[in-house]
Amino acid sequence: MASFPPPGTVTVCEINRELITADTLSDDRARDTYGKLLGMVFSPVAFQLDQPVQPPSPEGDAEGAVTTGRKSTIGTLQGIFTDSLKRLFHPNDVNLLPEVDLQGVSWHQHKHIIAFISGSNQVIVRDYEDSEGKDPCILANEYQRDVKVLEWRPNGGRTLSVACNGGICIWAASYPGNAASVRSGAASFLGTLSRGSGIRYILVDFLKSQNNEQISALSWSPDGRFLASASYESSSFTIWDVAQGLGTPFRRGLGGISLLKWSPTGDYFFSAKFDGTFYLWETNTWTSEPWSSTSGFVTGATWDPDGRMILLAFSESSTLGSVHFASKPPSLDAHLLPIELPEIMSLTNSQGIEKIAWDASGERLAVSFKGGDDLYRGLIGIYDARRTPLVSASLVGFIRGPGENPKPIAFSFHDKFKQGPLLSVCWSTGFCCTYPLIFRSHVLP
């Protein structure tokens, strides 16, 4: 039977298909449940939502690019993805943007470091490995406006890309004796350093978008060399050679782009548009195969660990789709199969799927949904996923966030956490909470 969190409780973790709850957020409760098994506790990162912090001006404090401290404030989280935008090349697409699963939270691939959007102009970085910097770092800069998406760079040290109005901010960690370097040719303002304890971050580059567009989609190639970016304002996406600061545009179709996703092996690339079309690309010659949907546009997409299938959520459907490649790369021969999640409708009375995330092991799938009745509204469904050979999912239970009427704004799995799936959720109530999902026999006593 699926685990259900009673109203007034908060979810702590999963232990062997049971989602454990507590009356309040507590590190003590986390230590008692999973802390002894994992050897660490992922404390929630709280933010105050009442006093927005202004980003530093280039004429002001030269060391103000990053601040640290739990008391720093970050603006209203619920307004992050719905800020009014000035340039409406595709005027209808901006109204659809809040429906897309923009990646507002990202785990570093090889470290216990999480970054998440914490305001319209700000990003918070919390490093659970940094004993000196227990307070989170807040990244802000004059050029970092209207943040929509962020993603850590694979195999690139502590380097973070942040999609903004007019381009992409590239941040890098800087250490005593090993300072991060600004790309040759980048503007001189980029090298400002933060104050405070712990690891510091420098804005090392700003990749300016074509026509000064609002960047609303990002995806790194798995080797960390190339960064794909796109805007809902344009029908083309750009592949950046980040080391050179050079971008190459690609265009298919007419609609504004909603999502980009590079496959884990790098052989394939996925792009989706607000007009309901999406494209599968092979990256050897950059040829593509167009697809069209009768269930609305793609609002969420996540690859399986092997890069041989991709799960899709659609704006007008309560059923997921899985695109399976029929042969090896660079073949684009593929077929689309439905994945039913009947509990999303029968239990919750929701109006369909909202966001999805798939653990890199392929064993846990997280799903949020639109609406729902009073008992289920704002919960996240956790599914046990199987790929033998087709994808199937069985409901484990639901996660409830902290505070009054919490709603999941963004969530993501840690791709390389060795002790099981690790899900982090940014809640509308001002907390970023991390939930270990523990079920493997070598972890459990």
N, C-alpha and C positions, 0 to 999 in steps of 0.2 A: 504494500500500500504506500502511496506517495506521502512524503513528509509535508505537513502543512504548518507554517509558523503562526501560532495564535496571535490575534491582534494585541498590540502592546508589547510584543517581544521583538528581539532582533536576532538575526541569524549569525552564528559564529563560524561554523565550518560544516563539512560533511565527514562523517566517520562510517565507512562501509554501508553506503546507501541510506544513511539516516542524517538528515540535516539538523544539527544541534542548535538550539536557541538559548537565549539568556534574557533576563528582564531588562538589562541595560548594557550598553557598550562597556567592556571591561577587559583590560589586559590580563587581569587575574583569571577571568573565565577562559580567555584564550590559552593561557599557560596550562590550565587544568585539562583542556580538551585536546589541543593539538600541539602546544608548545613543547611538551616533553618528547613528542614523537619527532618533531622537525628540528628541535634545538633552537628555535627562534620564534618570536611573535611579531606579526605584522600589525603594528598599532594603526588605528584609523588616523587619517590626516584630516583635521578639522579646519574649516575656514569660516571666517566671519563674513557675513553677507551684507553688511549695512553701510560700510564706508569704502568706496572704491579708491584704489591707489592710482595716482596719475603716473604714467611712465616718465622717466627722466628726460629732460630736454638736452640736446647736444650743447647748448650754451650754459647749462647748469653744471651739476656735480659730475665730473668726469668719471667718477667711480660708481655711478648710480645705476649701471645697467642691470645689476642683480642686487636684491636685498635678501636678508635672511631674518627669520624670526616668526614664531607662530602667531604673533599679534598683527602681522601685516594683513590687510584686508583686500578683497578681490572682486568686489562688484557682485551683481546678481547673477548666480549661476544659471538660472532658468532662462535668462535672456541671451546666453552665449550664442546659440545657433539661430536666433531670430532677429538679430540686429538689422535695422534697415540699411540697405546698400544703395549707393548712388548710381552706379552704372548698370543699367538693365538691358544688356544686349539681347537676352532672352527673357522678356518681362514676366512670363508665366513661371519660369523655372525657379526664380527666387522664392516664390510662394510655396514651392514644393520642397525646397531645401531642408526645412525642419523635419521632413519625413525620412530623410536619408540618414543612414547609420554613419555619420561622420566620426572618425576615430578621435575621440576626445581624451583617451587615456592609452598610454603605451608603456609596456615593460621593456627594459633593456634586455637584449637576448641572453647575455652571459653574466649579468650582475643583478643583484637584488635592488634595482633602482627603478622607480616608477615616476613617470611624468604625466601630468594631466592639465587640461585647460581649466583655469581657475578664475577666469574673468574675460571680458571681451578683448582685453589687451595683454593678458598675463598667463603665465604657465608656472605651475609648481613642480619642483623636482624633489622627491624624497628618496634619500639613499639609506637603505636599511643596513648597509655594510659600513657606513662612515660613523665611527664612534664619536668623532669630534663634532660632527654636524648633525645632531639629532633633530634640530629644527629644520623644516623644509626650506629650500631656496626658492625665491620667487624671481622669475625671469621677466623683465620688462625693458622695453626700449622704444624710442620714438618711432622706429620703423615697424614695430610689431603691433599692428592695429587690426582689429576685427579677426581675431584668431579663430580658425575653423577646424583645423586638423593638425595632429602632430605625430611623429614617428621617429624612434631611435634608428640610427644608422647601423646596419649589420656590419660587423667586422671593422668598425670605425672608431674604436675606443668609446669614450663617453661623448658622442656627437648626436645632437638632437635637431631635427628639422621641424619647423613650425610654419604652417600655411597662414598667410596674412593677406591683408588688403594691399595689393600691388606687388607681391612677391613672396619669397620664402626666406625666413630667418634661419641661419645655421649657427647653432650654439655648440661650444666645445668646452670640456672641463680643462682647467689649468692648474698645475701643481707647482710648488716651489722648485725651481731648478728645471722645470719642464713645462714652460708656458706654451699654451696653444697659440698657433701662428695664424695670422690673418692672411687670406689668399692674396697673392700678388695682384695688384690692380683693383682690389676692393677699396671702398671708401675708407678714409682714415678714421672716421668716427667708430668703426666697428670694434676696435681693440680695447674698449674700456673694460675695466675689471671691477669685480664686486668687492664690497667690504664684508667682514664677518668671519666666523669660524667655519671650518669644514671645507669641502671642495668648492672651488669657485668656477664660474662659467663665464666665458667670453663669447660675445657675438662675433664670429670669425668671418661671416659672409652674409650677403643679402642678394639672392638671385631674383632679379627684377623680372616680373611677368610681362608677357607681350601685351601691349596696350594698357598697361597698368591694371590688369584685371585682378579681381578678388580670387585668390587661390582657395579652392574648396575641396580638393582631392590630392592626396599624396600617396606614393608607394615606392619603396626602395627595392632595387634589384637585390637578390639574396647575397651577392658578393659585396654589396655596399658601394659599388663603383658608380652606378647610375641611379638617378632619382626621377621618377615620373611625377608630373604635376598637371593639374587641369583646373578649369573654372566652369561653374554653371553658366557663365556668361559667354562661353565659346564652345564650338563644336570640335576643336582640336585639343590634343594634349601635347605636352613637351617632355622629351627625355633629356635630362641634364647630365653632362659629364661634369660632376661636381668639382673635381680637382681643377678643371680648366675654367669653370664658370660658364660653360657654353651649353645652350639648349637647342635641340632639334625638334621642330613641330611635326606632329602626325595628325592627319584629319581623315575621318570617315563619317559620313552622314551629316545631318544638319542640326540636330538637337544639342542643347547644352549638356555637358557631361556631369553625371551624378557620382560615379565611383570609378576608381582604378585599383587593380589588385595584381601584383606580380606573383607568379607561382613560386613555391618554395625552392624548386630546382632551377628557376630562371628560364626554363624552356618556353613557358607560356605567359601571356599577359592578358588581362581582362579589362575591358572598358565598357561602361554602361551609360546610357543617355536618358534624359527625362521624357523622351518621346516613346519610350517602351522598347527601343532597340538596344542590343548589346553585341559586343564583338569579342571573339576569341582570336588572339594573335599568337603566332609562333615567332620567337625572337631571333631565329637564325637569319631569315630574310625579311622579317617584319611584314609578312602577309597576314591577312585576316579573313575571317568568315563571319558574315553578319547573321544575327538571330533577331527574332521579334517576339514580343510577349503579348498575350491576350489578357494578362492578369495585372496590367499596370506596369510601371517602371520598376527597375531593380532598386531596392532600398538597402539591401545588405548583401555582402558576398564574402565567403571565406573558403580558402583552399584546404584540401586534406593534406596531411603531412608529406605524402609522396608526390603531390602536384599532378595527380592523374584525374582528379575530379574537383569540382567547385560547387559549394552549396549557395543557393540564391534565395533571397526573400523578395517578395513582390508587394507593391503598394496596395493591391486590391485582392489579396489572397491570404487565406489562413493555412495554405499548404506550401512547404518549401519545394524547391526544385534542385536536382543534382545533375550537373552536366558531367558525363563520363566520356573520357577519350577512349576511342575504340582501338587505337594502336599507338605506337611509340612516337615521340617527337621526331621530326617536325610536323607530323600529320595533324590536321585539324578535323579529322573525322570524329564526330562525337554525337551523343544522343542525350536528351533531357528526360529525366524520370522524376515523378512526384515523390515527396516524402511527407506522409500524413502525420500530423501531430494533433490527434482528435481532442486531446484534453484541453488544448488552447481554447476551443469553442465550448465543449460540453461542460467543463468545470468552471471556467472563468466568465463565460458569457461575454467574451471580448469581441472586438470588431476586427480582429486579425493580428498578424505578427508585426512587431515594430522593429526590433533589432535582434541580431544573432551574433554569437561568437562561438568558435569551435576550438577546443583545446588541440595543441599541436600533436598530441598522441592520438587524436581521433576518438578519445574515449568519453569526453564530456562535451555537451552542447548546451549553451545558455541562450535563452529566448525571452525577450520581453514582448509585451502585447499591448494593443491599443484598448483603452477603456477597461471594461470588466466590471463585475459587481463590487459591492462594498468590501467583501471579504478578500477578493483577489486583486483589486486595483493596485497597481504599482509594484507587484511582485515580479520576480524573475524565475522562470521555469528552468530547472536543471534536468537534462536528459542523459541517460546512459546510451552512447552511440556505438553502433557496430558497423563494420565495413566488410561483410563476408558473403558475397562480394559486393552486394548493393548496400546502400546506407539504410539503416533502420534505427529507430530511437524509442526508448521506453522511459517514461517519466520517473525520476527519482524523487523530486519534490520541489519546493519553492523557497526562494530567498526573500526575506523581508529586511528592508533597510531601516536605519535609525531615524528618530524624529517623528513629527506629525505629518501624515500623508506623504511619505517618501516616494519619489518617482526616480527610476534609473535614467540618468541623462546620457551616460556612456559607460561601456564596460569592455574589458579585454582580458584575455588569458596571458599569463607568462609562458612564452613559447618553449623555454628551456629549463623550467624548474624540474629537477630530477626526481623529486619525491611525490609527484602527482600533479594534477591540474591545480592551477592557482589563479583564481578569478578576482579581478578588482573592479569595483563599481563606483562611479561618481554619482552620488545621490543629490537630489534637488534640495535636500535639507542641509547641505553644507558639509558632507563627509565623503571622503574617499576611503572605502572599506575593502579589505582584502580577505578572501575566503579560500582557505585550503580545502580541496576536495580529495580526501584521503580514502583510498580503498585497496591499494595494492598490498599483497601479502607480505612483501619484504619491508614495508613500513609499519604495518599494524603488528602489535604484539601477539 
